[in-house]
Amino acid sequence: MKLLHTADWHIGRTLNGYSLLDEQKHAFDQILQIAKDEHVDGVVIAGDIYDRAVPNPEAVAALDKMLREINLENKIPIYAISGNHDSAKRLNYGRKWMEYTNFHLNTFINEAFTPIETDDVQIFLLPFFDPLDARVYYQKQGMPEENVKNITTIGAAMQLIVSDMVKLFDKNKKHLLITHFAVTPNKDEEIPLTSETTSKVGGLATLTTDQFKDFDYVMLGHIHTRLASPSETVRYSGSPVKFNIKEARLKNKGKGVDIVNIDDSGITHEFKPITPKTDLVVLEEDWPTLCDADFYKKQPINQDWFAITIKNFDRSEHVQTNIRAELQKRYGTIVELDYQIDQDKNELENTAVNINEISPEETVDKFYQTITGKDLSNKQKTIVENIFNEVERENK
Amino acid sequence: MKLLHTADWHIGRTLNGYSLLDEQKHAFDQILQIAKDEHVDGVVIAGDIYDRAVPNPEAVAALDKMLREINLENKIPIYAISGNHDSAKRLNYGRKWMEYTNFHLNTFINEAFTPIETDDVQIFLLPFFDPLDARVYYQKQGMPEENVKNITTIGAAMQLIVSDMVKLFDKNKKHLLITHFAVTPNKDEEIPLTSETTSKVGGLATLTTDQFKDFDYVMLGHIHTRLASPSETVRYSGSPVKFNIKEARLKNKGKGVDIVNIDDSGITHEFKPITPKTDLVVLEEDWPTLCDADFYKKQPINQDWFAITIKNFDRSEHVQTNIRAELQKRYGTIVELDYQIDQDKNELENTAVNINEISPEETVDKFYQTITGKDLSNKQKTIVENIFNEVERENK
């Protein structure tokens, strides 16, 4: 069996107000072409299909078309789940009709215990959930109230869910899991992450690979770079499109999909890159350089998008200048414009945390550190996580 | 062929903040039972399936369940269109998968020219549209620009659309149309409407029955009472649930569905009533009567909902009284509470126009009348209609 693993499409997302829909359609066309060229037996979309609980109508129409092209026009099965950005109730609409053409889409925990069966593989589709969802599910299953109360973390819930899935295992088949969480390597293993792919991405609540040891392979969504994959068999495909400056700094390293091959000899994955239509170019230069024709004419001006930080910038020398207009004249679309007043580059990097790029939980964590000089305790982290879960729930 | 005709479910609607979802589910159960008892060949839902372009998640889940029960569990075909309350783009999601089980759902004009064919009937599904939608459609069809510009009213657009449908007619079959507009009898015919079912309901833009003379039968949505049906063969089913005080004043007259029977001898329709779970009782009495146990104990207190108008009411005599609380103690749920200061009942009726019950276009019309003493001219009406179309378009 051969599967294409992708995730985090975030259809409908914008980058500082600029729609990414054309970029997402361009990436989708490549995903579909790879699926056809590789003759895959299915496309896995591991959550965060939409960018928000209530996507705009254009996003709804675009996604419908993409899913039709895969599933109806090319007859390729889809194995999909909802992520934390999707509304489970909204995305669930119509799924029972979609099952008729092997488009499987789970958005609720209770749907995760009916694996999709092929001759030699069981595929479990576990959507994103929060601890309250798990408590409600296990309460309905008749679990005693005192046990239900103990499900306060994703880790505790995942342990129960995986052990229930293992009970359904057919020993003659391989076992795949598709889910949508932050998963890090086990504590005793070396963390293979670079500073650019910190394990903090995606919130404080993390799971570790050992919780998934019963599965032969786990296809994850949630973290947008495949470089954050915690092991050889528990893997992120990453998002097909760059969503922010931090990802743009990685150039196009790691933007693509995985082809996962499952046969008697084992499970292998092979990376297939996706190239952007409009790239996002990050420039950090001083004002004379940015305005120098020799410099900017070497850039993909009037073609790609630019995120520009002007170094060593003294605003008082440019009071009469419309900085953005001057740069747009030379470069075209500028999706982000920053000024670096301070000359200390290290300090720039340290203060360059864009709160759009980190999770709400991390924002609280960083704020707490700044004010008190201490880290949040685990108990405090759980409280923060629960509050944000409640807030997100309200919106869905 | 036997069809069940219903429309205007408005799933997700509230009545002064009170959710009607339980009431709508109760009505749906009866609709499904009628469909099963009558062994119908299809359920027609003639638009305004949801109450708003962005229904809440509970409405989405409730509708999904209803449609599954009809189409997947009971294998009954569905013939549905979007109305002016639905978002065409949002409701369109998934329709291509639904077609596999004979759930037909059109939300765009271009989809209306592929009739559903049975052995002896052609069913045309024409969703609600506005003149701009029609202009865009005919422009794409290659119509010369000067002709496109002339499509400024629903009437002009409908004439073009119907003539294009007639070209597709199979002469050996009967021709049904399902659509969602205000249609009135021809000008030379007597208008069979009572004051309670004024033709003004649903906006100023109206069509007349002669525009549909090529069809054997037209199943309409948009106007919430079947009593407004403009002819024997151009008919409203009405909404299955009462949505406002005006409808409550009609008691339960006319709330239900039509069973439409199509055979060689002709087309007949038979009304099947739907009974409410929680009724909406309108009381217009003076304060002593409302507080009199002999009076209120005869009412369905603590069971149905009440809309109460206190007649001959002098607030200065009751400054210490929490009127709503006193009435709730006696009656239970009060969804609307009004005071009639003036004793002239005629004047009460004249001033009792609730702007929630009339269309935005009518509100402008009434305001203009009040200020200037004149009616809006036809040209002015068209301008007002176009403005509201633009505003609605923005929201979808």
Contacts between the chains, C-beta under 8 A, distances in Angstrom:
chain1	res1	chain2	res2	distance
A	54	B	54	5.9
A	57	B	87	5.9
A	57	B	89	3.6
A	57	B	90	5.7
A	57	B	396	6.0
A	58	B	89	7.3
A	60	B	89	5.8
A	60	B	90	5.4
A	60	B	92	7.8
A	60	B	93	5.3
A	61	B	89	5.0
A	61	B	92	6.9
A	61	B	93	7.7
A	63	B	93	7.7
A	64	B	92	6.8
A	64	B	93	4.9
A	64	B	94	6.8
A	64	B	96	7.8
A	68	B	96	5.4
A	71	B	97	7.9
A	72	B	96	5.7
A	72	B	97	7.2
A	87	B	57	5.9
A	89	B	57	3.6
A	89	B	58	7.3
A	89	B	60	5.7
A	89	B	61	5.0
A	90	B	57	5.7
A	90	B	60	5.4
A	92	B	60	7.8
A	92	B	61	6.9
A	92	B	64	6.8
A	93	B	60	5.3
A	93	B	61	7.7
A	93	B	63	7.7
A	93	B	64	4.9
A	93	B	93	7.0
A	93	B	94	6.7
A	94	B	64	6.8
A	94	B	93	6.7
A	94	B	94	3.4
A	94	B	97	6.4
A	94	B	98	6.9
A	96	B	64	7.8
A	96	B	68	5.4
A	96	B	72	5.7
A	97	B	71	7.9
A	97	B	72	7.2
A	97	B	94	6.4
A	97	B	97	4.4
A	97	B	98	4.9
A	97	B	100	6.9
A	97	B	101	6.3
A	97	B	103	7.0
A	98	B	94	6.9
A	98	B	97	4.8
A	100	B	97	6.9
A	100	B	100	5.4
A	100	B	101	6.8
A	101	B	97	6.3
A	101	B	100	6.8
A	103	B	97	7.0
A	396	B	57	6.1
